[in-house]
Amino acid sequence: MFANPAGMTQTDPDALVAAARQALADRDPVAAADLAGRLAQACPDAAQAHYLHAAALLAAENAEGAENALNQARLLQSLALMQADGIDAGRMAREGAYALAVARRFYNRFWMGPAIVAAGCAAGDPAVSGDALLILAQALQYQGRSQAAVAAFQSLLRARPSPQVHAFILYGLLFLEEGVKRQAAEAHRWNTLWAAPATPATPTFQVVRSADRRLRVAYMTPSFSHNQARHFLTPLLDHHDRSKVDVTVYVADAGKETPRDDVTIRSYGHLSPHDHAEMIRGDAIDVLIDAHGHAANGRLMTLARKPAPVQVSWLNWTHTTGVPAIDYTMHCESMQAGEDAAQFAETIWEIGPVETPFRPDPQARTSPAPALTRGYVTFGAFHHPAKVSDATVAAWAEILRAVPDAKLHFKYSCYADPVLQMETRARFMAHGAASEALEFSGHETGEAYEAAFRHIDLHLDTNPVVGGTTTMAAFSRGVPVLTLRGPDFYARIGVQGALALKMPEMIGESWDDYIAKAVALASDIPALAALRARVRPALDASVYRDEAGCARNMEKAFRGMFEAWLARDALKAA
């Protein structure tokens, strides 16, 4: 397993590995750190030794030492992977353009560990540093290293100041401690730097100032046919009452969307934010709903120009945009923003028990709990790696310790990366969980994607950043999802799903409660199988599937918002 340094027998490193792993399993971090430290000194070129040392230092709560050990382990493993792939490390260190090409190669392969090493080399070359910093920051985010990702995006912002680059920082902040507050503060700064200078002091509108008519409503999203928005927006487009609302959808490229006779579809990809805003103003839109927020390819600089009298943030961005030109953001009732509402530039409008309808993929099928034939439970974690917080790892590790024959399957494109796999194993070992309990798979489509849900018995939600579309995808395939009622509105998004399906027993009221519920389900396979059999029928009977009812709720909200604007406008005129 390890290189044999001079003066040592072959069994010495393996004995140290076994002893250190046993100390971690026994929750003896002092002994584990000593043993793993000796191993790392004896085998300085072995990535596995440094991963084990990092796990022991994490267990000992030596965060700085653990990060140093992880950095060494990541570097050694990444260089080994590059060497196996024919990469010339010396040339990469000397030539920025070559290093950038290597970074792109591994990034496109979803191997973020090697991509980070290569992009770090390229970032030192002024000729390619901007492109390298972008790959570096994104790769760090996908590897779950959010603090480092934010720092890299900040460097990129200094080199290439723009609202788009700044928006990457907003997303990255969500994964850090006090993420909701930090994101809100940065969103207001984003507005000050970019949106506010573009916002007219007295915007003009070409709308008819009457509520007793059909409203002109428009949604704005990069696509409504080919990305996750199709699950949520298409049901509304199908069920809006055309006697009450006239519907337009602004997308990046209308030619790539599914044609519709009942919706006006217009392209904005070729337009500047100013020209896009003028298009919307000319279309006399009453209520403009942005469904994308500060995510990549967002168009908040269009909304900053206030082209519609009522502007709403919905679906993809439940936080504050920081932009006062956006009047409302829509939350479901169970999110309960409370004192966090003061951080919003928008007014929170409670839309009902769920934020959106949900239409499952046509190919989504249910299946029996695989534990019925395997005899053990496989938990699922189909999350962006950055969502797998330290608190989440601690809870999941405790579950695995309590159910030693269980497996935990991680699935996301970036889990194809051997570096991320090893780092994840180290994080779980730090809490005494067996690394052999972890399984990994990367991006899959079609039948392979469907098979992934048949492979797991119970999906585990993360916190404080929770699952969204993935949770609904699990429900639609009959997979139960255990979620946590977290400390803020964002950490409580998962609660709406459990309540809508009338399965409140799938809400952990604390981490201890969450752990106890997971262990109880994993310890009673027949009960877990019975629970699984309830999920898809519960989804089909839920408010998520009442597409017409959700459309009526939205129309009522839009009408109320527009009437409130009319009242304010009348007061100004008076």
JOLINFEN-V724070 format. One line per field, one symbol per residue. ss: DSSP state (~ for helix, > for strand, _ for the rest). phi: phi as a letter, one per 20 degrees, with the letter a starting at -180 (. if undefined). psi: psi as a letter, one per 30 degrees, with the letter a starting at -180 (. if undefined). A space follows every 50 residues. Layout:
ss->???
phi->???
psi->???
//
This chain:
ss->_________~~~~~~~~~~~~~~~~___~~~~~~~~~~~~~~____~~~~ ~~~~~~~~~___~~~~~~~~~~~~~~~~~~~~~~____~~~~~~_~~~~~ ~~~~~~~~___~~~~~~~~~~~______~~~~~~~~~~~~~~___~~~~~ ~~~~~~~~~___~~~~~~~~~~~_____~~~~~~~~~~~~~~~~~~~~__ ______________>>>>>>________~~~~~~~~~~~_____>>>>>> >__~~~_______>>>>_____~~~~~~~~~~____>>>>_________~ ~~~______>>>>______________>>>>>~~~__~~~~~~___>>>> >>__________________~~~~___>>>>___~~~__~~~~~~~~~~~ ~~____>>>>>_~~~~_~~~~~~~~~~~~_____~~~>>>>____~~~~~ ~~~~~__>>>________~~~~~~~~___>>>>>_____~~~__~~~~~~ ___~~~>>__~~~~~~~~~~~~__~~~~~~~~~~~~~~~~__~~~_~~~~ ~~~~~~~~~~~~~~~~~~~~~~~_
phi->.cfdfgncefffffffgffffffffeldffffffffffffffcfeegfff fffffffffemefffffffffffgffffffffgfeneefffffedfffff ffgfgfffemefgffffffffffeegfcfffffffgffffffenefffff ffffffffecfafffffffgfffgeeglfffffffffffgfgfdfgfeef fcfdcdeeebeeaffedcdcagbddccfgffdeggfffdffffdcddcce cfbffeeffceecedcecgedfgfffffffffflfecddedcmefgmfcf fffgelfcfcccdbmeceeffndffeeccdceffflflfffffefeeedf eqfcfbfbdffgefcebfffffefnbededbedggffeffffffffffff ffcfefdcdecagffffgffffffffffffdneffffeccbefbcmffff ffffedebedeeaeedfcffffffgfdmefceccefebgffdgffgffff elcffedeebfffgffffffffecfgfffffffeffffffeefgeeffff fffffffffffffffgffffffff
psi->elljlkgklffeeeeeeeeeeeeeeghieeeeeeeeeeeeeeifgjeeee eeeeeeeeeghieeeeeeeeeeeeeeeeeeeeefggkjeeeefejeeeee eeeeeeeffgifeeeeeeeeefffjffgeeeeeeeeeeeeeffgieeeee eeeeeeeeeikleeeeeeeeeeffflkheeeeeeeeeeeeeeeeeeffkk eikkkglkikfilkkjkkkkkekffgaffefeeeeeeffkjffekkkkkk lejffflkkkfgkkkkkfffkleeeeeeeeeffhkejkjkgebglkglhf feffgifkekkkkldfjflkfgjffkelkkllefeiebfffffkflkkjj faflellkjlkffkllllkffefeflkjlkihlkeffileeeeeeeeeee efifflljjkklefffjfeeeeeeeeeeefggkkfffklklakllbeeee feffflekkkllkfjllceeeeeeefggklkklkjafleefgefeeeeee ghiffgkkfleeeeeeeeeeeffieeeeeeeeffeeeeefflfefieeee eeeeeeeeeeeeeeeeeeeeeee.
//
